[in-house]
Structure formats: structure tokens, C-alpha cells
Amino acid sequence: MQRKYQRDFYLQDTFEVARALLGSYLCTQINGHLTAGKIVEIEAYIGAIDKAAHSYPNKKTKRTAIQFGLGGYAYIFLIYGMYSQFCVVTGNKGIADVILIRAIEPIVGIEIMQQRRNTKNHKNLTNGPGKLCQSLGITTQFYGEDLLGNIIWIAPKEETIEDPSKIATSKRIGIDYAEEFVDKPWRFFIATNPYVSRFPAPKRTQANV
């Protein structure tokens, strides 16, 4: 868990980084506690064109400023004024793309995660973007954190997800305002992992109509 992806990894095309992140490990060392989990679900946001992105259309504000720098830094924001959400900045300077980490499978420091979340329910620890941030101790105080540092980092996966059937795609969650970008299949997840936050509804067929 101490190995880290280096800067060049984050400077790749956002969708390449997104797929590569599945199976990698999101790690934190906060207040002396190491916690980590396998990334099982992510969403990509493309700042220049994506109406679901906070930086659309390449809009630089105090909130989005970190997105316009080099990839490999943390973009962290609040929803409902209370739940932190953790994103990975990707691309070169001026490219405001990010990848939201939506769910992880808890691996290291599970007891600490349970204390932070005040629950013994193993599955409920990290199967959502707000839950995983709470479990890992990630808050907006770490906005702009360098992912090559020793507080928050991503460790390379131990094995390649070679079977394409293990990676599923769907439209993103909770972006009904994004007009024609609502249905973009920019959510990627490990299809059989129980920690995925939400699975798409089964497709209707003639047999079950």
C-alpha cells in the first residue's frame, strides 16, 4: 500500500485513468491511522464540455481552481453542506477533468473506518462517495492535496482486470440537470463487486414485460 502512482499516470487521458483506477487502492494516513480500500466505482467529468462538471465550460473559480493544474491532486467538495466527495484531478495544466471515486472495498484499517462511521456494518462503510470519505478521514481540509504525498495517495492495483466483462459502464448518478450529458456512459465499476454503490436496473425484455 506504500507504492504510489506517479505524476505521469495522472496526466494520461481521463478515461484511461478512470479504467486504470478500478482495482487500485485509495489510501490515507491521517492522525496516525492507515486506512485503504480497493476502488470499485468511479465517474469521469470532462470540464470543457460536460454540463455535469463543476468546471463547465472550463470555468475557473476558487472552488474549481485545483482542476486547472497538473493531474494528481485532490479535488474535494461538499454536498448538502456536510458530505465530502473525493475526486482525482487528471490531465495537464488547463484541462479541468476529474474522476469522482464513488465506492471502495474496505481493505486496511476497517476498525478505524467503523469508528469514523459509527457502524459495524461492513458493507455500509464505503459503498458511496460520502461514506468512503468519512471512513478514510477525507474532508475538505485536504482540498488540493498532492496524491504523490503521504496523506492521501493511490496505490497501483495488484493484478490487471483483464476480462472486459468485469468492468461495467452506466450513466452517472444524480446529474439530472446535465441535459444531453445525463446519459453519457461515464460511470465505470467492477460489475460483481458488492461494494458498488448502485447497480443499474436489469434491462426489460419481452419475457419480463
Beta strands, then each sheet from edge to edge (+ up, - down):
strand 1: 25-30
strand 2: 33-46
strand 3: 74-79
strand 4: 83-90
strand 5: 97-108
strand 6: 152-155
strand 7: 167-170
strand 8: 187-190
sheet 1: 3+ 4- 5+ 2- 1+ 6-
sheet 2: 3+ 4- 5+ 2- 8+ 7-
end
